[in-house]
């Protein structure tokens, strides 16, 4: 008998993924974790049956949340990742040889432990990189008290329910801005605007009050169903005005190969459809 995992994140829309083999199913102190094999997407990680990442399409999400701010900044040395327990975000950040230090703050040690075992292809050795400092802590508590500052802050959060809810508040964003160096960039995961418009509007309202340059950019990720995903963008620097030629030069100098990100995609991702533009405050 065929088994399916049904994701019911939205009240009137759901997607299902076939489970070819259940590899892990366990409750932690914070959430229920599952890892299963799917014919199209490979290994799939869900938290409370909501898809977090897959072996097949994670590269889109991780490339767009890392290379966009790092290459737009042009001189980033210190990066903070809030969340990202599977290690995929750290993997992409650490591909940049110019990055000297990454602090990764994950609330659930269980996510890190089982990701190393069941999803090692996502971190691809990132947890062993000496530039990475892994901190097991609540991201909101860390950002409120840290004396460290960063060139890029990446908020790789779950949706604004359960332990991820506090990462979508004005207070959290204010503390994150305080932890940015001059001309630093904050990027956030803001869901699928067609399905979660209020989430984007609320974040953009906070960014508008905090940053001189605020917006969002888009990428289409198959397992985040319902349309393209939005990523919040906030900075007081001029990284948003970087030219295509500058991005191409920085991308070439980085010496990395990507499967979704290109300098042209980077520029085009900030061109918003009308329905997304109308969600902006």
N, C-alpha and C positions, 0 to 999 in steps of 0.2 A: 504494500500500500504506500503510495507516494505521500511524503510529508512536506508541508509547506510552512514557512514562517510568514505570518501576516503582520505587516507593519501598520499600525493604526495611529500614527502620529497626528493625522488630521481628522476632524470630526465626521467629514462626509466624503472622504477619499482614502483609499488604502492601496498598497502594493503588496505583492506576495513574491517570495523567492523560494524556489524548490530546494529542499535539503537533500542532497545526494548522500551526505554522510555527516552526522553530528560529531564534531571533534571535541567540543567542550561545552558544558552547560552547568553553571554554578552561580550561586548567590554570593556576593561580597557584602560588606557592611553598607555599601552605598547603592548597589544596583545588581541586576541579573545579567551575567555575561554569557554570550553564546558565540562559538565559532563553528561554522559549518562549511562544507564544500558545496559549491554550486557550479554547474556545468559551464555557464557563461562567465561568471565573475570570479571563479576560483574560490579562495577562502574568504569568508564574509564574517565580519565582526558586528554583533548587535549588542546594544545595551537596552534592557527592558524591551526587546524586540524591535527597537529602532535601529536601522542600519547606520553604523558609524563610519565604516571604511571597508573596502574590498581589495583583494589582491589585484583584481582586474582594472579598476578605474581610479584607484587612489592617487595615481600620478597627477591627475588633473587638479584635484583639490590641493595637494601638497605643493605642486609647482607654482600654482597661482597665488598661494598665500605666502610663499617665500621669495620667489624670484622677482615678483612685482615690486615689493617694498625694498628689497636689497639692491636691485639694479637701479631703481629709481633714485635711491639715496646716493649711491655712487661711492660712499666711503664708510659704509657700515662696518663696525668692528665687534660690537657687543649686541647680542640679540637675546630677548626674553621670549620664551614660549610658555603661555598659560594653557595647560592641558597637554594634548598630544601624546598620551601615554603609550600609543602603539609605536611611537618612534619615527613615524613617517615624516613629520615636520622637521624633526632634528636631522634626519637623513638629508633632506634637501638643503637646509640651511648650511650644513657642514660640508656640502659639496663646494662651497665657496672658500677657497684657500685664504682669502682676505679676512674671513671671520675668525677672530681671535678667541672669543668666549661666548658660550651659549648657556644660559640658565633655563632649565625646563622645570616647571612647577606643575606636578600632577597630584590630584587629591587622592587617588586610589592606587596604592602600591600593587594591588591585585591586577590591575589593567597592565601595568608594566611587566610584571612577572609572567603572566600568561601570554602576553604579546611576544616576549622574547622566545617563548617555547613554541607557540602555535602560529605566530605571524612573523617569523624572523626576516622574511623577505621585505617587510615594510621598513624596519629599522636599518637593515643592511649594514650592521656593524656600528651604527651611530652611538649606541650605549657604551661602546668601548673607546670612543674617541676622547682623548684627554682634554679636549676643549669643552666637553659637555659636563655641566654640573647639574645632576638630577636632584631635585628637592621634592620630597613628599609632603605636601602641605595644601591647604585650601588656597587657591589662587587669589581670591579676594583678600584674605588675611595677609598673604605675602605682599601683595602690591600696596597694601595700606601701610605696612611697617618697614619695607625695605629701604635701605639707604643707597642701594645701587642705582645706577642710571644706565640707560640703554639707547642704542641708535634705532633699533627696530623692536617693537613689541607685537607679537602675534598671539591673538586670542583664539586658540583652537578649542572652542568650547562645544559642549553638547547643546541641545536646544534648551530654551529658557524654561525648563521644568526640572524639578528635583535639584540635585547639587549644582547644576549649571545656571540656575535662575539668577543667582547673585551676580553673575558675570555680565548681565545685561542692564545694569543700573547706572544712573548718572553718577553716583558716588564712586563706583568702580572705575568708570571712564575717567573721572577727575583724578583719582589716584594714579591711573596709568599715565596720564599726561604728565603728572609731576615726576614720574620715573623716566621720562624721555629726555635725552640730551637735546641740545639746541638743534633744530631741523630734523629731529627724530620723527619716526612714522609709526602710527598705530594702525594695525589692520585687524579686522574682526570677522568672524563667521556670522552671517546674518540670515541664513535660511533661504528658502525659495520665495521670492517676492510675490509670485502669483498666489501662493498658498498661505504665506506668512507675512503679509504686508505690514501689519502693525509692528512686527518685530523690527523691520527695517526702518519704519518711520520713527519709532521711539529711539533707536540708536542714532539715527541721523539728526534728530532734534538735539540730542546731547552733544554730538560732534559739532553741530552748528554753533553751539554756545561755547565750545572749548577751543576750536581750531580755526585758523585763518583759511585753510584749504581743507574742505571736507566734502566727501562724496562717497560713492560706492562704485565697484566694478563687478563684472559678471563673468561666470564660466558655467558651461553646461556639463554636468556630471550625471551620468545615466542613473545611478542608484539613488540620487537625491531627487526623487520624482516630483514632477509638477512644473518643470520649466528650469531656466537657468538659476544658479545660486548667486546670491549677492555677498560681497565682501566689503565691509566698511573701511573707509580710508580717511585718516585724519593726520594733519601735519601743520606746523607753522612755517615750514621751509618751502622751497620752490621745487621739490621733487616732482610735483604733479605737472610741471611745465617742461620736464625733460623731453628732448626731441627724439624722434625715431633714430636719427643718426647717432646720438649719444648712447641710446640703449643698444644699438647694434654694436658699437665699439666696446661697450662694457660687457656685453654678452660674449663677444669674441675673446676679450681679455680673460674672462672667467674660465674659458676652456671647458665648459660643460655642454653636454648634449641633453636635450629635453624632448619629451614626447607630446606635450601640449603647448607649453610656453614658447613663444617667440617674441622678439621685440614688436613685431606688427600686431600680434594678438594682444600684447600688453597695452598698446595704444588704443586698439579697438575695443578692449574690454570696458573702457570708461565711457563709450558711446551708449547711452541708455535708451531703451525703448520708451515710448510715451507712457505706458502704464507704470513703469518703474519710476520715471521722472515725476509722475504725479504723486508718488508715495513720499517724495522728499518734502521736508517741511518748508 
